[in-house]
Amino acid sequence: MSRIPCTPQYPIYPDHPLPLPDIKLSTRSLCSLTIVCKQWHTICTPRLYRCLAIVDSIAMGSLLHTLEHPQTTYSGRVTPLGCHTRHLIIALSDYPAHENGTNSERFENRVLRRFGNLGRLARCLPHLQTLSTSIYTQDMWGLPAPYYGKDFAAVVIQTSAQSLRKLHFHHYPFVLFSRQELRKLLESTPNLVAVTGAGVGSHIGCPASLPHLPHLKYLDVNSETGQCDLAEHETNRTPSLDHVLIRPSPYSNLWAHLLSSQGPKLTSISLDLRSSVDSENCSNCLSLIINLCHSLSRLEICIGSWHYFPRLDPLPPVEHLAISVQDSNIEVATICEKLATIRSPSLQAVRLIDAGMFEWFMSPLSNNVESAWRPLVGHSFRIVDYDGRELGPPGHSSPTHRPVAPCTSLCSYSPSFIG
């Protein structure tokens, strides 16, 4: 049974896989504490079930029996363990197990075993706050994707709609939720704070025509082909929305509708440009942000390579810019040449947030010498890593600058999924 005491931190980038190895490791640690003594078992067991990870190999029947079985807690109350669960992770597939190189289980039986009891599982979790899904299905060769949701969506709406705060859809949420069910789920969750993940796409509809969600603060808009034909949208449907992740696409207008309706209120935007090499599309997106997002203070740009770094002249009037590059191990001179295109008097710091950037700048392979920084002469912003440590040539220091605080909300605006 996969159980963890607390919920992992999800990164801002929607294609990052769920950290199941870390979940398994933390589960082992808490399981060890439960067997120390009877008192520790009573205290730790509710925490052990605070987050459930449902994977292909899980014995669902045994888990359901455990969740439905009352347990005496440290407060003396007798409560089913499912009442302690705040975060449910469903990471399933319909792939064969390939155990010992063979698989004799019929496809229909495999799907029923893995997906058939999800509705009953959801019924055990009346206080669920976060739902994360990552579903993989076999190649359908052009056929519509399968639907394995059965009564799962209906039970979630009936049991957990009032308590749900965060939805994280990683891969193929429509395997568990039809479009109508997903829309109904959104309409039934008045306390929803975040809808994030690579699987959000166009399945929730145009982000400018969402149902009334008064507490929604975080939203991903990553549809590459979704179109909205509405000329006007109802205003003030998401009055608290101020952090968004956008994957601009020339084949979708959903992100443009979002900026048009919510732009003046946004304070933090992340642009995922990894799949975009269309400089005109990037320029149009930045122009919209400049013209509409007057309250913006933080901008994050994620790109595949420094060679595709967009020109940032002008840059939206932000104080903090964060940059993540998949292919980040490139000479410092190239990085400085790209950053030299930034023109913004308000910018205080450029943060290179990929892990190991400080170590890379200290490495001889980066060719981090004084001459590499010449393109940035005259620029007033600092270059720092994720933790706020200044990056520069050996011996470089800028005593006139104030230290930059470690990265918090900028790099993790996609909400912390703490139960």
C-alpha positions as CSV (number, residue, x, y, z in Angstrom):
1,M,0.0,0.0,0.0
2,S,1.4,3.4,-1.1
3,R,1.0,5.9,1.7
4,I,2.9,9.1,2.6
5,P,2.7,11.4,5.6
6,C,2.6,14.6,3.7
7,T,2.2,15.8,0.1
8,P,5.1,16.5,-2.1
9,Q,5.9,19.9,-3.6
10,Y,5.0,20.0,-7.3
11,P,7.3,22.0,-9.6
12,I,6.0,24.8,-11.8
13,Y,6.7,22.9,-15.0
14,P,3.7,20.8,-15.9
15,D,5.5,18.0,-17.7
16,H,7.5,17.0,-14.7
17,P,6.5,13.5,-13.5
18,L,5.0,12.8,-10.1
19,P,7.7,12.1,-7.5
20,L,6.6,8.6,-6.7
21,P,10.1,7.4,-5.6
22,D,10.2,10.2,-3.0
23,I,6.7,9.3,-1.9
24,K,7.7,5.7,-1.4
25,L,10.8,6.7,0.6
26,S,8.8,8.9,2.9
27,T,6.2,6.2,3.4
28,R,8.9,3.8,4.6
29,S,10.1,6.4,7.1
30,L,6.7,6.9,8.7
31,C,5.9,3.2,8.6
32,S,9.0,2.6,10.7
33,L,7.8,5.2,13.3
34,T,4.4,3.4,13.7
35,I,6.0,0.3,15.0
36,V,8.1,1.9,17.7
37,C,5.3,1.5,20.3
38,K,1.6,1.6,20.7
39,Q,1.5,5.3,21.5
40,W,3.6,6.2,18.4
41,H,1.4,3.9,16.3
42,T,-1.7,5.8,17.4
43,I,-0.1,9.2,16.7
44,C,1.6,8.4,13.4
45,T,-1.1,6.2,11.7
46,P,-3.4,9.2,10.8
47,R,-0.4,11.0,9.3
48,L,0.5,7.9,7.3
49,Y,-2.9,8.1,5.5
50,R,-2.8,11.9,5.0
51,C,-1.8,11.3,1.4
52,L,-2.6,8.2,-0.7
53,A,-0.8,7.3,-3.9
54,I,-2.7,4.8,-6.1
55,V,-0.4,3.0,-8.5
56,D,-0.7,0.0,-10.8
57,S,0.7,-2.5,-8.3
58,I,-1.5,-1.5,-5.4
59,A,-3.8,-4.0,-3.8
60,M,-7.0,-2.0,-4.0
61,G,-9.2,-4.4,-2.0
62,S,-6.8,-4.4,0.9
63,L,-6.5,-0.6,0.9
64,L,-10.3,-0.2,0.8
65,H,-10.7,-2.5,3.7
66,T,-8.1,-0.6,5.7
67,L,-9.6,2.8,4.9
68,E,-13.1,1.8,5.9
69,H,-11.9,0.2,9.1
70,P,-12.3,2.5,12.2
71,Q,-9.1,3.4,14.0
72,T,-8.6,5.0,17.4
73,T,-6.6,8.2,17.1
74,Y,-4.4,9.9,19.7
75,S,-7.4,12.1,20.5
76,G,-9.4,9.1,21.6
77,R,-11.9,9.2,18.7
78,V,-12.7,6.2,16.6
79,T,-12.5,7.3,13.0
80,P,-12.2,5.5,9.6
81,L,-8.7,6.1,8.3
82,G,-10.0,7.6,5.1
83,C,-11.2,10.6,7.1
84,H,-7.6,11.6,7.6
85,T,-6.7,11.6,3.9
86,R,-6.2,15.1,2.4
87,H,-4.4,14.3,-0.8
88,L,-5.2,11.6,-3.4
89,I,-2.7,10.8,-6.1
90,I,-4.0,8.5,-8.9
91,A,-1.0,7.4,-11.1
92,L,-2.5,4.5,-13.1
93,S,-2.2,3.0,-16.6
94,D,-3.8,0.2,-18.5
95,Y,-0.4,-1.2,-19.5
96,P,0.4,-4.9,-18.7
97,A,2.6,-5.4,-15.6
98,H,5.2,-7.6,-17.4
99,E,6.1,-9.3,-14.1
100,N,8.7,-12.0,-14.6
101,G,8.5,-11.2,-18.3
102,T,5.0,-12.5,-18.8
103,N,1.5,-11.2,-18.4
104,S,-1.5,-13.5,-18.4
105,E,-4.1,-11.1,-17.1
106,R,-6.8,-10.2,-19.5
107,F,-7.1,-6.5,-20.5
108,E,-10.6,-6.2,-19.2
109,N,-9.7,-7.7,-15.9
110,R,-6.6,-5.4,-15.6
111,V,-8.7,-2.3,-16.2
112,L,-11.4,-3.4,-13.7
113,R,-8.8,-4.2,-11.1
114,R,-7.0,-0.8,-11.4
115,F,-9.9,1.5,-12.1
116,G,-13.0,-0.3,-11.1
117,N,-13.0,0.6,-7.4
118,L,-12.0,4.3,-7.7
119,G,-15.6,5.4,-7.0
120,R,-15.6,3.3,-3.8
121,L,-12.2,4.7,-2.9
122,A,-13.5,8.3,-3.3
123,R,-16.4,7.6,-1.1
124,C,-13.9,6.9,1.8
125,L,-12.4,10.3,1.6
126,P,-14.9,12.9,2.8
127,H,-12.2,15.5,3.6
128,L,-10.1,15.4,0.5
129,Q,-8.4,18.7,-0.3
130,T,-6.1,17.8,-3.2
131,L,-6.6,15.5,-6.2
132,S,-3.7,14.7,-8.5
133,T,-4.1,12.4,-11.5
134,S,-1.6,11.0,-14.0
135,I,-3.1,8.4,-16.3
136,Y,-1.4,6.6,-19.2
137,T,-3.2,4.6,-21.8
138,Q,-2.0,2.4,-24.6
139,D,-1.8,3.8,-28.1
140,M,-5.3,3.9,-29.6
141,W,-4.1,4.4,-33.2
142,G,-6.4,7.4,-33.8
143,L,-9.4,6.1,-31.9
144,P,-10.9,8.1,-29.0
145,A,-9.2,7.7,-25.7
146,P,-10.9,5.2,-23.3
147,Y,-13.0,6.3,-20.4
148,Y,-12.4,4.4,-17.1
149,G,-14.1,6.9,-14.7
150,K,-17.4,5.0,-14.1
151,D,-18.8,6.6,-11.0
152,F,-15.5,8.1,-9.8
153,A,-16.3,11.7,-10.9
154,A,-19.9,11.6,-9.5
155,V,-18.6,10.3,-6.1
156,V,-15.9,13.0,-5.9
157,I,-18.5,15.7,-6.6
158,Q,-20.9,14.2,-4.1
159,T,-18.3,13.5,-1.3
160,S,-15.5,16.0,-1.7
161,A,-16.7,19.0,-3.7
162,Q,-16.9,21.3,-0.6
163,S,-13.5,20.3,0.8
164,L,-11.5,20.3,-2.5
165,R,-8.9,23.0,-2.8
166,K,-6.5,21.9,-5.5
167,L,-6.7,19.9,-8.7
168,H,-3.6,18.7,-10.4
169,F,-4.1,17.0,-13.8
170,H,-0.9,15.6,-15.2
171,H,-1.7,13.2,-18.1
172,Y,-5.1,12.5,-19.7
173,P,-7.6,13.6,-17.1
174,F,-10.4,12.8,-19.6
175,V,-9.8,9.0,-18.9
176,L,-11.4,9.7,-15.5
177,F,-13.5,12.8,-16.2
178,S,-15.6,13.6,-19.3
179,R,-15.7,17.2,-20.2
180,Q,-19.2,17.5,-18.7
181,E,-18.0,15.9,-15.5
182,L,-15.0,18.1,-15.2
183,R,-17.1,21.2,-15.8
184,K,-19.6,20.0,-13.2
185,L,-16.7,19.4,-10.8
186,L,-15.5,22.9,-11.2
187,E,-19.0,24.3,-10.7
188,S,-19.3,22.2,-7.5
189,T,-16.1,23.3,-5.8
190,P,-16.6,26.8,-4.4
191,N,-13.4,26.7,-2.3
192,L,-11.1,25.7,-5.2
193,V,-7.7,27.5,-5.1
194,A,-5.7,25.9,-7.9
195,V,-6.1,24.0,-11.2
196,T,-2.7,23.0,-12.5
197,G,-0.8,20.4,-14.5
198,A,0.0,19.5,-18.1
199,G,-3.3,17.8,-18.6
200,V,-5.5,20.9,-17.9
201,G,-5.4,22.0,-21.5
202,S,-8.7,22.9,-23.0
203,H,-10.7,20.4,-21.0
204,I,-11.8,23.0,-18.5
205,G,-13.0,25.3,-21.3
206,C,-11.9,28.8,-21.9
207,P,-10.3,30.2,-18.8
208,A,-12.2,33.4,-19.3
209,S,-15.5,31.6,-19.0
210,L,-14.9,29.5,-15.9
211,P,-17.7,29.0,-13.4
212,H,-17.7,31.4,-10.4
213,L,-14.6,30.4,-8.4
214,P,-14.1,33.1,-5.8
215,H,-10.9,31.7,-4.3
216,L,-9.1,30.5,-7.4
217,K,-5.5,31.9,-7.3
218,Y,-3.5,29.5,-9.6
219,L,-4.3,28.4,-13.1
220,D,-2.5,26.6,-15.9
221,V,-3.4,27.6,-19.5
222,N,-1.5,25.1,-21.6
223,S,-3.9,24.1,-24.5
224,E,-2.1,24.1,-27.8
225,T,-5.1,23.7,-30.0
226,G,-8.2,24.9,-28.0
227,Q,-10.3,27.7,-29.5
228,C,-13.0,29.8,-27.9
229,D,-15.6,31.5,-30.2
230,L,-17.2,33.8,-27.5
231,A,-16.7,37.4,-28.2
232,E,-17.4,38.4,-24.6
233,H,-17.1,36.7,-21.3
234,E,-18.7,37.2,-18.0
235,T,-16.6,39.4,-15.7
236,N,-15.3,38.8,-12.3
237,R,-15.8,35.0,-12.3
238,T,-12.4,34.4,-10.8
239,P,-11.7,37.6,-8.7
240,S,-8.8,36.2,-6.8
241,L,-6.8,34.8,-9.7
242,D,-3.3,36.3,-9.8
243,H,-0.8,33.5,-10.7
244,V,-1.0,31.8,-14.1
245,L,1.1,29.5,-16.2
246,I,0.8,30.0,-20.0
247,R,1.9,27.9,-22.9
248,P,1.3,30.3,-25.8
249,S,0.3,28.6,-29.0
250,P,-0.6,30.1,-32.4
251,Y,-3.4,27.5,-32.7
252,S,-5.1,28.4,-29.5
253,N,-6.7,31.7,-28.3
254,L,-7.4,30.6,-24.8
255,W,-4.3,32.2,-23.3
256,A,-5.1,35.5,-25.1
257,H,-8.6,35.4,-23.7
258,L,-7.2,34.9,-20.2
259,L,-4.9,37.8,-20.5
260,S,-7.6,40.0,-21.9
261,S,-10.0,39.3,-19.1
262,Q,-7.6,38.8,-16.1
263,G,-4.4,40.6,-17.2
264,P,-4.8,43.7,-15.0
265,K,-5.1,41.6,-11.8
266,L,-2.2,39.2,-12.5
267,T,1.0,39.6,-10.3
268,S,2.9,36.5,-11.5
269,I,3.1,34.8,-14.9
270,S,5.1,31.8,-16.1
271,L,5.7,31.4,-19.8
272,D,6.4,27.8,-20.9
273,L,8.1,28.3,-24.3
274,R,9.8,24.9,-24.5
275,S,7.6,23.7,-27.4
276,S,7.6,27.1,-29.2
277,V,10.2,28.2,-31.7
278,D,7.9,30.8,-33.3
279,S,9.5,34.1,-32.3
280,E,6.5,36.1,-33.6
281,N,4.1,34.1,-31.3
282,C,6.4,34.8,-28.3
283,S,6.6,38.4,-29.2
284,N,2.8,38.7,-29.4
285,C,2.5,37.1,-26.0
286,L,5.0,39.4,-24.4
287,S,3.3,42.4,-26.1
288,L,-0.1,41.4,-24.6
289,I,1.5,41.0,-21.2
290,I,3.1,44.4,-21.5
291,N,-0.1,46.1,-22.6
292,L,-2.5,44.3,-20.2
293,C,-0.7,43.1,-17.1
294,H,0.1,46.4,-15.3
295,S,0.3,44.8,-11.8
296,L,2.9,42.2,-12.8
297,S,5.9,41.9,-10.5
298,R,7.3,38.5,-11.4
299,L,7.8,36.7,-14.7
300,E,9.2,33.2,-15.3
301,I,10.3,31.9,-18.7
302,C,11.0,28.3,-19.3
303,I,12.8,27.4,-22.6
304,G,14.4,24.3,-24.1
305,S,17.8,25.9,-25.0
306,W,19.6,29.2,-24.6
307,H,19.7,29.3,-28.4
308,Y,15.9,29.9,-28.4
309,F,15.9,32.6,-25.7
310,P,13.5,35.3,-26.8
311,R,14.5,38.9,-27.2
312,L,13.3,40.8,-24.2
313,D,13.3,44.3,-25.4
314,P,11.1,45.6,-24.1
315,L,10.4,43.4,-21.0
316,P,7.2,43.7,-19.0
317,P,7.7,46.0,-16.1
318,V,8.7,43.4,-13.6
319,E,11.1,43.5,-10.7
320,H,12.0,39.8,-10.8
321,L,12.7,37.5,-13.8
322,A,13.3,33.8,-13.4
323,I,14.6,31.6,-16.2
324,S,14.7,27.9,-16.5
325,V,16.5,26.1,-19.4
326,Q,16.4,22.4,-20.1
327,D,19.8,22.5,-21.8
328,S,21.4,24.7,-19.2
329,N,25.1,23.6,-19.3
330,I,26.3,26.2,-21.8
331,E,29.2,28.7,-21.6
332,V,28.7,31.7,-19.5
333,A,29.5,34.1,-22.4
334,T,26.4,32.8,-24.3
335,I,24.2,33.2,-21.3
336,C,25.4,36.8,-20.8
337,E,24.8,37.6,-24.5
338,K,21.2,36.5,-24.3
339,L,20.6,38.3,-21.0
340,A,22.0,41.5,-22.6
341,T,18.9,41.8,-24.7
342,I,16.9,42.6,-21.6
343,R,15.8,46.2,-21.4
344,S,13.9,47.1,-18.2
345,P,14.7,49.8,-15.7
346,S,12.5,48.1,-13.1
347,L,14.3,44.8,-13.1
348,Q,16.2,44.0,-9.9
349,A,17.3,40.4,-10.3
350,V,17.4,37.7,-12.9
351,R,17.2,34.3,-11.3
352,L,18.6,31.1,-13.1
353,I,16.5,28.6,-11.2
354,D,17.8,25.3,-12.6
355,A,19.5,23.1,-10.0
356,G,23.2,23.2,-10.0
357,M,23.7,26.6,-11.7
358,F,25.9,27.9,-8.9
359,E,28.2,24.9,-9.2
360,W,28.1,25.1,-13.0
361,F,29.3,28.8,-12.9
362,M,32.1,27.7,-10.6
363,S,33.2,24.9,-13.0
364,P,36.1,25.5,-15.4
365,L,33.9,24.0,-18.1
366,S,31.6,27.0,-18.0
367,N,34.4,29.4,-19.0
368,N,33.3,31.8,-16.4
369,V,35.8,34.6,-16.8
370,E,35.7,38.5,-16.7
371,S,35.4,38.8,-20.4
372,A,32.3,36.6,-20.6
373,W,30.4,39.3,-18.6
374,R,31.2,42.2,-20.9
375,P,27.8,42.2,-22.6
376,L,26.2,43.0,-19.3
377,V,28.3,46.1,-18.6
378,G,25.8,48.9,-17.8
379,H,23.0,46.6,-16.7
380,S,21.9,47.2,-13.1
381,F,20.1,43.8,-12.4
382,R,21.9,41.0,-10.6
383,I,22.3,37.4,-11.8
384,V,21.5,34.9,-9.0
385,D,20.7,31.2,-8.7
386,Y,17.7,29.6,-7.1
387,D,18.9,30.2,-3.6
388,G,19.7,33.9,-4.2
389,R,23.5,33.3,-4.5
390,E,25.1,35.8,-6.8
391,L,26.6,34.3,-10.0
392,G,29.6,35.9,-11.5
393,P,33.3,35.4,-12.4
394,P,35.6,34.1,-9.6
395,G,36.2,36.8,-7.0
396,H,33.3,38.9,-8.3
397,S,31.3,40.8,-5.7
398,S,28.8,43.6,-5.8
399,P,28.7,45.2,-2.3
400,T,26.3,48.0,-3.4
401,H,23.6,45.5,-4.1
402,R,21.3,44.1,-1.4
403,P,21.2,40.3,-1.1
404,V,18.4,38.5,-3.0
405,A,16.1,36.3,-0.9
406,P,15.9,32.6,-1.7
407,C,13.3,31.8,-4.3
408,T,9.9,31.0,-2.9
409,S,6.7,32.0,-4.6
410,L,8.2,32.7,-7.9
411,C,9.5,29.3,-8.6
412,S,6.7,27.5,-6.9
413,Y,3.7,29.6,-7.7
414,S,2.1,26.4,-8.9
415,P,0.8,25.8,-5.5
416,S,2.4,23.7,-2.8
417,F,0.3,20.6,-2.6
418,I,0.5,20.3,1.1
419,G,-2.6,18.5,2.4
